[in-house]
């Protein structure tokens, strides 16, 4: 069975930002804490995933709100 890449943008942390993780080839990696959609894009670019669609319709699992949610008060 082929391993699929899974990208997760976690809910906004009480300290701000959203943790970005990826699971690929049997490895889990924390890419960083994003504070904007541009941060997510940069983290994915650095991980070699620059062609990933960032919308809610794309392959990313957005937990705690979609790509417009960056503070705890915007949910």
Secondary structure, 3 states (H helix, E strand, C coil): CCCCCEEEEEEECCCCCEEEEEEECCEEEEEEEECCHHHHHHHHHHCCCCCCCCCCCCCEEECCCCCCCCCHHHC
